[in-house]
Amino acid sequence: MSKIMTVDILSSIKGAQPSEAVNKLFEVIKNANTTNNNTFNHNHDHAVSLDHLRDDVVIDSPQIEKQIIIENFPKEKNGFLVVSKVIEE
Amino acid sequence: MDSQIRKIHHQLVNKEITCTDLVQERLDALKQNTNNTVNSLLDTSALDLAAKVDAKIANGDSIGLLEGIPFGIKDVYMVQGTYTTASSDLLKNYKSAYTATAIRKLLDAGAIPLVKENCDSFGHGSSSENTIFGAVKNAVNSNLVAGGSSGGSAVNVAKDYTVFSVGGDTGGSVRQPAGYNNVYGLKPTYGRISRFGLMAYASSTDCVGPIAKSIEDIRIVLNVMSGKDGKDQTTYASAEIPQNGILTSEDIKTVGYFKNFIETDAIDSQIKSDFLAAIEKIKAKGIQVKALDFFESETLVSTYYTLAMAETASNLSRLDGTNYGNRIEGDNLKDTYAVTRSENFSEETKRRIVGGNQLLSQGFSDEIYLKGLKLRDQISENFENDFKEVDIIISPVTPNTPPKIGESLKDPLAMYLSDAYTVGFSLGQLPTLTVPKGTATGLQITAAKNNDELVLKFANFLKDTI
């Protein structure tokens, strides 16, 4: 697919347009000076070590949690949770 | 020590007040308040919990320090069975299925949640006007904004409706409203408190932060909420900050401030002169003060908003009305997503999502997003170097006093720029506390990463100095 995606499609927001205020922020970044050293990982040191990975186990949710998740579902019909019509394209 | 928590604890233990009366009184005050701080009251559960505390005391059982203490929760935290709206139309009927770790720890310690508090929708704003529950009004002057995004939380504390509140700080959302309403507000080191159950805005700077009327109360609540959590892998284990550990500040020898924050036309002249007067008082106590170079405010604000928008566009992409939220049916699935999001997000939220998707798209990501990340690294490096020179950095919280309600929404760029003094510390993931001292909107105290204790120490020093 080589379609050009506009921001309204990318954002799933009808009629969305880039904003002037936000574009001004982007201009500042484009024009900023960055040094060329390779210090790129300063803020990314939150990786978890292999020893501290969570156990790969399935934890069953409590009944109340399941009940609230069902309550939050936007649409229900004859005991089934209903999603929107899936696109065929 | 002027701790509200300790004072109420003693009153409860000595049977001077009952927990039920205390909770009822605060609930009544919240119900009647005209500052628009309340999204929903948790009255039934709060009174049930209060009755249990009273029964314990009547039975002669001992109670913990936080047991029976009423508090507020910004409406972006999951608390099982409560409405968690993020002040948005999309989630106005959404109920939390589980409870956030930070809140769970407070509940386990016996604190009693009274209220889900008004805020800018999804944390998108600096004034708490971007909300479906009506603009939050400033605690001192109701014609002015409360600040944001944790505006309802700061006002509730300032007005004594809650003893403390739990806000969320991504770019200043605890510190700025704390400054606007003359209370304390802490953004801890990133990762000190688990984000599990906090609705994600910009995950790399989102922090859980307490708001209270004293340094001691901030310390108590911070200690309870801190700690490693398997459900948030960015958390780290931290030592408890002892009460007597923050009473002296002999180890603080050098304080720095960013001269470009002060030597600019963008700062209110009174805030500037008050800040400089505060610096003189610190010097008079024998502490060395250094003026430091820093990035231009425009660069800080642009870097923060660029990265925050990219992250919020990704985080909020899950909100499409499929599994939860106010779904509005369209012609098909894609149309349903688009109509649901278009109709239910505020203008500011849409602006940030669109900005984020714009800068992450092909052709933009290299020159904006990746460059923004690089700038962030340089900002962090700058901080690392600064903290080799100074123990503490002090700055104003905001360049100006709170605007009138209605002004911020007209000019989003001006609103973004009003965050100039808070966003840098967010990008650096540094512990920063607003103290209601020094200038009309307070002062910020910042230390190196994981050094939250030093921030509280210096706050105590300032309390006696200014």
Boltz contact constraints between the chains, C-beta under 6 A:
constraints:
  - contact:
      token1: [A, 7]
      token2: [B, 354]
      max_distance: 6.0
  - contact:
      token1: [A, 7]
      token2: [B, 357]
      max_distance: 6.0
  - contact:
      token1: [A, 7]
      token2: [B, 358]
      max_distance: 6.0
  - contact:
      token1: [A, 10]
      token2: [B, 357]
      max_distance: 6.0
  - contact:
      token1: [A, 11]
      token2: [B, 353]
      max_distance: 6.0
  - contact:
      token1: [A, 11]
      token2: [B, 354]
      max_distance: 6.0
  - contact:
      token1: [A, 11]
      token2: [B, 357]
      max_distance: 6.0
  - contact:
      token1: [A, 12]
      token2: [B, 337]
      max_distance: 6.0
  - contact:
      token1: [A, 12]
      token2: [B, 338]
      max_distance: 6.0
  - contact:
      token1: [A, 12]
      token2: [B, 341]
      max_distance: 6.0
  - contact:
      token1: [A, 13]
      token2: [B, 341]
      max_distance: 6.0
  - contact:
      token1: [A, 13]
      token2: [B, 342]
      max_distance: 6.0
  - contact:
      token1: [A, 13]
      token2: [B, 350]
      max_distance: 6.0
  - contact:
      token1: [A, 14]
      token2: [B, 338]
      max_distance: 6.0
  - contact:
      token1: [A, 14]
      token2: [B, 342]
      max_distance: 6.0
  - contact:
      token1: [A, 16]
      token2: [B, 354]
      max_distance: 6.0
  - contact:
      token1: [A, 18]
      token2: [B, 358]
      max_distance: 6.0
  - contact:
      token1: [A, 19]
      token2: [B, 351]
      max_distance: 6.0
  - contact:
      token1: [A, 21]
      token2: [B, 412]
      max_distance: 6.0
  - contact:
      token1: [A, 21]
      token2: [B, 413]
      max_distance: 6.0
  - contact:
      token1: [A, 22]
      token2: [B, 355]
      max_distance: 6.0
  - contact:
      token1: [A, 24]
      token2: [B, 413]
      max_distance: 6.0
  - contact:
      token1: [A, 25]
      token2: [B, 302]
      max_distance: 6.0
  - contact:
      token1: [A, 25]
      token2: [B, 305]
      max_distance: 6.0
  - contact:
      token1: [A, 26]
      token2: [B, 368]
      max_distance: 6.0
  - contact:
      token1: [A, 28]
      token2: [B, 298]
      max_distance: 6.0
  - contact:
      token1: [A, 28]
      token2: [B, 302]
      max_distance: 6.0
  - contact:
      token1: [A, 29]
      token2: [B, 302]
      max_distance: 6.0
  - contact:
      token1: [A, 29]
      token2: [B, 306]
      max_distance: 6.0
  - contact:
      token1: [A, 29]
      token2: [B, 368]
      max_distance: 6.0
  - contact:
      token1: [A, 29]
      token2: [B, 371]
      max_distance: 6.0
  - contact:
      token1: [A, 29]
      token2: [B, 372]
      max_distance: 6.0
  - contact:
      token1: [A, 30]
      token2: [B, 367]
      max_distance: 6.0
  - contact:
      token1: [A, 32]
      token2: [B, 299]
      max_distance: 6.0
  - contact:
      token1: [A, 32]
      token2: [B, 375]
      max_distance: 6.0
  - contact:
      token1: [A, 34]
      token2: [B, 374]
      max_distance: 6.0
  - contact:
      token1: [A, 39]
      token2: [B, 377]
      max_distance: 6.0
  - contact:
      token1: [A, 39]
      token2: [B, 381]
      max_distance: 6.0
  - contact:
      token1: [A, 40]
      token2: [B, 377]
      max_distance: 6.0
  - contact:
      token1: [A, 42]
      token2: [B, 377]
      max_distance: 6.0
  - contact:
      token1: [A, 42]
      token2: [B, 380]
      max_distance: 6.0
  - contact:
      token1: [A, 43]
      token2: [B, 376]
      max_distance: 6.0
  - contact:
      token1: [A, 43]
      token2: [B, 380]
      max_distance: 6.0
  - contact:
      token1: [A, 46]
      token2: [B, 234]
      max_distance: 6.0
  - contact:
      token1: [A, 48]
      token2: [B, 233]
      max_distance: 6.0
  - contact:
      token1: [A, 54]
      token2: [B, 230]
      max_distance: 6.0
  - contact:
      token1: [A, 65]
      token2: [B, 97]
      max_distance: 6.0
  - contact:
      token1: [A, 65]
      token2: [B, 98]
      max_distance: 6.0
  - contact:
      token1: [A, 68]
      token2: [B, 95]
      max_distance: 6.0
  - contact:
      token1: [A, 68]
      token2: [B, 97]
      max_distance: 6.0
  - contact:
      token1: [A, 69]
      token2: [B, 97]
      max_distance: 6.0
  - contact:
      token1: [A, 72]
      token2: [B, 94]
      max_distance: 6.0
  - contact:
      token1: [A, 72]
      token2: [B, 324]
      max_distance: 6.0
  - contact:
      token1: [A, 74]
      token2: [B, 321]
      max_distance: 6.0
  - contact:
      token1: [A, 74]
      token2: [B, 327]
      max_distance: 6.0
  - contact:
      token1: [A, 84]
      token2: [B, 333]
      max_distance: 6.0
  - contact:
      token1: [A, 84]
      token2: [B, 336]
      max_distance: 6.0
  - contact:
      token1: [A, 85]
      token2: [B, 332]
      max_distance: 6.0
  - contact:
      token1: [A, 86]
      token2: [B, 333]
      max_distance: 6.0
  - contact:
      token1: [A, 87]
      token2: [B, 332]
      max_distance: 6.0
  - contact:
      token1: [A, 87]
      token2: [B, 333]
      max_distance: 6.0
  - contact:
      token1: [A, 87]
      token2: [B, 334]
      max_distance: 6.0
